[in-house]
Amino acid sequence: MPELLPISALQHLLFCERQCALIHIEQAWAENQFTAEGNVLHERAHDGPDETRPGVRITRGLPVHSVSLGLSGQCDVVEFHDDTGNGRAIVPVEYKRGKPKSHRADEVQLCAQALCLEEMLGHPVPSGALYYGERRRRTSLPFDEALRAFTRETAARLHSLIEAQRTPPAIKEKKCEHCSLLPICMPAIFGPKRGAASWFARQLADF
């Protein structure tokens, strides 16, 4: 059986490959306001009791895995809806602080959960939902073939990164301001230098 990597690492990878390597290869971690708020939201989703409502059973903190993807993790919430004429519906729900992002990391994380559920239960999971704390409402997410392919591709990239055991170099970007690992990564110091001294050092390295 291949090593099962955390589903959450997919989000780290899509946000920043160096961040992903620092966390999952070098075992580095640091909290900031954003990670702390996210942890509180996830704890609230996980720690509540399972519920049974008319037509739906709600399970919290459900462990999932996929041998084919080499991933494992935990769903915040999974809703099991009774057969309403279109078949039984399984809907994973992921809770996020803030609002929808410009990249697709949240979508890939939720789709990976769906692929795990399909492999474990042998039942299709055509869609899920993302709940954003800032908006306080759900955003429905269909798991179309393009998203499923991108999720599988991202999982393969993650395994390649971890197997290589090499942390990518630092690159200073605007998104670094919101990263909890900024004091560890230090892209302003370890990133590419463009001054005269660094140019001269590169010339010497060519000899």
N, C-alpha and C positions, 0 to 999 in steps of 0.2 A: 504494500500500500504506500503511495507517495506521501510525503510529509504534508500535513494539513496546516496551511497557513491561515492567519486570522482574516476573516472577511473585511474587517476594519482597515487592514493594510492596503486594500484596493483604493480606499479613499486617500490614504497617505500618499500612495504612488501617483495618483492623478493630480493631487495638489502639488507635490514636489518629490521627485525621485530621491533627492538627497535627504529630505525629511524622512521618507520611508526607510532608507538605508540606516540612518542614525537610530531610528526607533527599533527596527527589526533585525539589523545586523549588529550594531554597536550597543544596543539595549539602552539608549539614551532617552530620557524623558524629562519634561518640565511642564508645570501647570501655568496657565495664565487665566485671565478673566474669562476668555472665550471657552477654554477647555473645561473650566470649573462650572460654568453655566450649562454647558452641554452635558456634563456628568450628572448634574442635579436633575435635568430633564429626563435623562435616560433612567436614573434611579426611580423617579416617580412612575415612569412607564413600566419598569420591570417589577417593582416591589408591590404593586397593587395586586389584589387577589384575582384569580381567574373568575370569570363571570359567565352566567348563562342567562341570556335574554331571549325573548320570543324570536325564534328563527335564527339565532346566532349564538355560538359559543366563543368566548374571548379568552385566549391563552396568552400569558405574559412571560417574557424571558425564556422563550422556547429555544433550546439548543438545536442547531442544525449543522449539517455537514454535507459535503459532496466529494466523493472519491475521484470522480472524473475531473473536477476542477482543482482538487487538492486544497479545499478550503473548509473552514469550520467557523462557527460563530454563534451568535444568539440574536434572535428576533425580538425587538421590543414588544410587539404585539402581533398575534396572528388571529384573524377572525375566521371561524368555520361557519359559513352560512348554510342553512338547510336548503334542500332541493326546492327550488321555486319554479320548476318547469324547464329551466335551462341547465340543470345539473347543479351539483353541490359546488359552492364557490369557496376557495381558500384565498384570503386576502392578507398579505403581510403589511404591517404598518410600521414605518420608521419615524422616530421623533428626532427633530433637529432644532437647535437654537437658531435664532436669526431668521433669515429669509432665503429663498432659492438663490443658488449660486450661478455664476457665469459658466462654470465648468460642469461636467456631468458626474462628478464623484458620488453625489448622493444617489443619483439614479442607478449607477453601477452597483453600489453597495446593496440597494434594495433588490435589484434584479438578481444579484448573486444569492441573496436569501431565497428568492423565488425558485431559482434553479436547484438550490439545495432541497427545498421542500418538494419539488417535483421528483427529484431523484429518490428521496426518502419515502415519499408517500405514493408514488406512482400515479399522481393525479395532476392534471394541468393547472398552472397558476397563471392566468392570462394578464392579471393586473394587480397592482398594490397601491399604496398611498403613502405620501410623505406629509408629515405634520410639522409645520414650522412655527416655533414659539412666538416669533414676532407677528406673524399673520394670524395665529390662533385658529387656523383652519387647515383642512386637508387639501392636498393637491393630488389628484388621481394620476397614476402612472401606468400606462399600458406597456407590457413587456413585448414589444414588437421584435421582429427578427434582427433588425439593425442593432437594437440595444443588447439583445442576447449575444450577438456576435462580438460586439465591443466589450461586453463583460467577460466573455471567454478569452478574448485577446488580452485584456488587462490582467486576468488571472495568470495567463502564460507569461506575460512580461514580469509579473511579480515573482514568479518562481525563478525566472532567469536571473533577476536582480539578486535574489537571496542566494541562489546557487553560486553566483560569481563572487560573492563575499567581498565586493568592492563598493565603497561609498563614492558616489559621484562628486565632482568638485563643487564648491560653493559658487553660486551666481546670485548677485544682489538684484532683487526684483521688488516691485511695489508690494506684492503679497507677503513678503518677508515680515512686514510690520505687524502682521496679525498672527505670526507663527510663534508658538510657545517655546520652540527650540532656538529662537534667534540668539539668545546668549550663549548657546552651545555651538551652533553652526557658525556664527560670526562671519557672514558673507562679505562684510565690508573689509575684513582683515584677510580672510582666506580665499576670497574671490579673485578673479583675474585682475592683475595690476596693469595699468596702461601708461604709467609714467616713464620717464627716461631711464630710471634705474632698472625697472623691470624689462624694458626693451633691451638694455645692454646685457642683462642676465640671460635673456633668451638667446641673444647672439652668441654668447659664450657657450651656452648649452649645445649649440649646433656644431661646435668644433669637437 
